[in-house]
Amino acid sequence: MRAARYYGPRNIQVENVNVPEPAHDEVLVDIEWCGICGTDLHEYLIGPVIIPTREKPSGIKGAYLPVIMGHEFCGKISKAPPSSGLKIGQPVMVDPRIYCKSCYTCQSSNTNICTQWGFLGLGADFGGGLAESIAVRPEMCYPLPDSVSLADAAVIEPLVVGRHAIKCSGFDDFSLLSALVIGGGPVGVAVIHNLRAKGSKQIFVSEPTQRRHAHVSQIADAVFDPTKLDVGEKCRSLTNGKGVDVVFDCAGVNAGLQQGMDSLRRRGTMVNVAAWETKPILPYEEFMLKELNYKAAMSYDDLDFQETVADYLAGKFKGAETMITSRISLEDVVSKGFDELVNNKDDHVKILVTPQK
């Protein structure tokens, strides 16, 4: 089969590899669509960071590069043991996480922070979504009805990231809350859609680039260009001088961290959802004088995935497919995928890749 394998920085090659043979307790999924994630792009530019090397193989499977990339994928079952409960031809969305099930965090259902966490497509196994097929555990497959378009369903995975982020805020009822999202990229958009699904009172976004600004303007109550406006002042003016209740940092830059804490009300909460490339510098005065809460959101757990799939099928994420700004073939994954995001990142939210001919 054809697969896009990662060898190192700016070195992804589409090549022929053996079709995976599922174990007795696994199913084989023929992949329809796979998204390129910001983490994938980070590995492409400066990795391997998460992707394991021969010197440091993955803790669970012992895998190391070259590995097949891609962890935001959906497809159809092509092989399944009777015990799986899945049928040949059944459309599924796949939870790509691998976790040990035995450490103290897994035993407390916090599988997202497993001591040996990993992802398909990021080297926890040799499999990934940028290929024609993948072998996975059946419990990681979420059946989808035939009425759901697989051409759109791959956005479910980033939506799950957004679901976990808003749950990490500690708030249960968003109907009375105002929120600021820093960054209008894929994760920021996913957070916005989850806030909408939960009935958030006010959703503001800080996004400087023109195309992303235009996109999030369709789903947020107000969008601010931080290069032209004082975001903190704008947030206070729209919340009777108080400031927003919660900020979701989906950008991971110090200017955004400062801006977010300035925008928060006293005893407000900031949730970091971003993968930082530099060390964050905490704005001490805002943090201390306002008694702010600073939290982190790492990936997602089993319940997050279940809830998000259920809400997606219930129509609570209408319009989420508009985050897809390009669809390409597997053969073009480097030139029209990774390199396109490197050279024209601000023109895109989400690029989807298909191995189907």
N, C-alpha and C positions, 0 to 999 in steps of 0.2 A: 504494500500500500504506500501511498505518498504521505509524507509527514515533514513538518518544518522543525528541524532540530537545531538547538542552540549549542554552539561550540565555544563561544566567548564574546567579548565586546564587539558589536557590529558584525557578528558572524553567525548568521542563521542560514541554514541551507535546506532547501526542499529536496528530499531524496527518497529513494525507495527503501523501505524497511519491511520486516516481516509483520504480517497481521498478528496482533496479540492473540494468544490462545487463552481464553478465560479459564481460571481454575474451576474446580467442581462447584464452588459456592459463589461464582461470579457470573455476570452477564456481559455480553458484548453489545456495545452501542455503536451504531453507524452514525457518525456526526454529520449534522446538517449545517449548523452555524456555530461559530466561536468568536467571541469578542477579544480585542486586544486591550489589555488593561494597562493602567499607569505603572503597575509593578513590572509588567512585561517590558515596557519601554525603558524603565529604570535599569533592568538587567541588561537590556540590549546596549544601553549607552555605557554603563560603568560596571557591569557585573563581571563575574558572578558574585553576587552579594548573598541572595537567598539560595540560588541554585547551587547544589553541592558539587564539589570537585572530587577528584580521585583521592586527594589528601584528606578531605573532609566530607565523606559520603553522608547521605541522609541517615538519620538515626533509626528510622523504622524499616525502610526497605533496602538500605545500603546502596541506593542509586547515586549516580554522579554523571556529569556531563560527558558526552552530548546527550541532552534530554529533549523530548518533544515538548514544545511550549503550548500554552493555552489552557486557561482554567474556567472560562466563562462559556460553557457549551451546552448544547441540547442536541438531541438526535432521536433515532428510533432503535428499538431493541432488535438485534439480528440473531442472537443466540441467548437462550435462557433455560436454566434447569427448572423442572416442574416446581421445586421447592421455593423458587424466587417469587412466585405470584405474578410474574410479568409475562406478557405475551409477545410473540414475534410480531414486529411491525408497530408495537405500541410506542407513541411519542413520549419522551421523557425529558425532564430537566434534571441535570446532574449536580449534586452537591460535590465539589471537587476536593473537599478536605480529607486528609488522612490524619488520624489521631490514634493513640495507643490503646485507649479504653481502660487502662489500668492505673494510671497515675492519679494522684489525689484530686487534680482538677477535673479529669474525665469522670472520676467516680462521683463528683459533685455536680455533674452535668455541664460543667464549664469547658466543653470540648474545644472551644475556640482558643483557649490558652493552655492546651495540652503541653506538657514539658517536652514533647517530641513532635510538635505540630508540623504539618507539611501540607502541600497542595499538589494535586496532579497538575502537570504543566509547569511546575516550578521545581521539579526534581525530586519530589518525595517518592516518586515511582518513575519508571521510564516512559509512562504514558502521558498524553496531553491532548487537548482539544484541537490543536492545529494538525489534524491527521484525519484519515478516513474512518478509523475505528479506534475504540478504546475499551479495555476490560475494566469493569468497576464492580463494587459490591452492590447487590440489588437494593439494600436499604438506603443507598445514597441516590437512588433514582426516584424522582417524583413524577408519576404518570400525569400526562396532560391529555385533555380530550382532543379528538380530531378537529374540533372547531377552532382550536388555538393555532395561530400561525407560528410555526417554528422559525420562520424568517424574522420574527420579532422576539421570540421567547428567550433568547440568550441574554436579554437585558434583565432577566429576573435575578441573575447573580449579583450585579451591582446594586439592584434594589434591596437585596438581602443585607448588603453592607450598610445601606442607608437605614434599614430597619433596626439593625443592632445599634447603630450610632444614636438614634433617637431614644432607644431604650436605656442606653448608658447615661443619658442626661439625668435620669432619676425621676423624671416627671411622668405621671400616668395620664393626666388629662391635659391635652394640648389646646383645648377649645378656648381657653382664656389666656393663652401664652403668646408672646411675640418672640420671633426667632430671627436671627441673622445667620446666613450661610456665607462663609468666606470662600469664594471660588466657585465658578459656574462650570467646572468640568464634569466628567461622568459621576464622580462620587457626590459632588455638590448637587447635581441634578437628581441623583437617587435620594438624597436626603430631603430635597424639596418635595418630591413625589410622596415620600413617606409622611412628611409633615401634613401635606394635603390630605392624604388618606386618613390621617388621625384628626383632621378638622382643626388644624392650627389657626389661631385667630389672625395673626399677622406673620407674613414671611417676607423678609428682606434679604437681598443678595448683594454682596460686594464682588464685582467682576469688571476688570478693566478692558478686556478685549471685545472688539465690536461684534463679532459673530456670536460669541457666547452670551454677551450682554443681550443681544436681540433674542436669542433662544430662551433664556431664563425669564425674560420680560413677559413671556406668554404664560408662565406658570407661577410667578411670584407676584407679590403685591407691589413691590418697588425694587428697583435695581440701581445701585450706585456705582459710579466709576471712581475708585479710590484715588486715581491720579488727578481728578478734577474736583472732588468733593470731600468734605470732612465727614466720613461715614458715621462717626460717633455723634456728631451734631445732628445729622439727618435722622438717625435712629431715635435720639431724644425728642426731636421735634415731632415725630410720629407716634410717640408713646407718652405724651403729656409730660415730657421732661424727665421721665423715669429712666429710660434705657430699656433695652430688650431683656427678656428673662433668660434666654439661652442663646449661645453662639456655637455653631458647628464649624470648626476650622478644617476645611477640605483643601487648603492650599499649601500649608507647611512652609511659610516664609515668615520671618520675624516681623515684617511690616504688617502682615495680616494678624499675627498674634497681638501686637500692640493695638491695632485697630479694633479687634474683637473685644479686648478687655476694656477699652475706652467706651465701647458701645453698650456694655452690660450695665444693668442696674446693680445696686448694692446687693450683695449676697446672691448674685446671679451665677450661672454655671456656663463654663466653656468646655466643649468636648472636642478633643483632638481626634480627627479621623484621618489625618494626612500622614504620609510617609515623608519624613523630613530628610533632606540631603545635607543640611547643616544643623548644628546644635541650636535648639531654641533658646532665646534669651528672654526670661520672664520679666515683664514690666512690673517691677517690684511695687511701685507706688499704687498703681491701680489694683494689683493683686492684694496687697495688704490693707489699704485704706478702705476698700470696698468689701473685704472679707469674701473674696471670690472663690468659687470651686473650680478646680481644673481637673478634668477627667480625661481618660483615654478610652477609645473604642477600638478593639482589636478584632478584625474579621467578623465572625458570626458563629452562632451555635445551631444545634439541631432545631430548636424551637423557632429561632428566627427564620430558618429556611421554610419550615412548615407553614408558619403564619404568612410569610410573604407570598408563597405559591398560592395559598388559599385566597389571599386578598387579590392577587393578580387574576385568578380565575373568577373571582366575584366582581371584577370590573373596577376595582378601586384604584387602579393605576392607569386609567385612560390617558392616552397621550404619551406614555413613557417611551413608546417606540420612536417618538420624534427625536430622541437623543441619538439615534442612528444616523450618522451623517455620510456614511459611505459603506458600500458592500462590495467586496472584492473576492477573487478566486484565490485558492491556496497558492497557486503558482506566482501570484503577484504580492504575496504577503510581505516581502521585504521592500520592494520599490513603492508599492501603493499602500502599504500598511505601515511598517515600522519607520521607514525613511520619510514617508509622507507626514507622520506624526512628529518626527524630529524637525523637519523643515517647515511644516505648516500646522503646528500643533493647535494654534489658536483658531484655525478654521474648522476644527472637528470637536465633537463630543465623544462619539463612539464609532469605531470602525469594526464591522463584522466581516468574518472570513468564512467562506464555504469550501469544502473539499469536493463537493458534488460537481460533476461535469455536466 
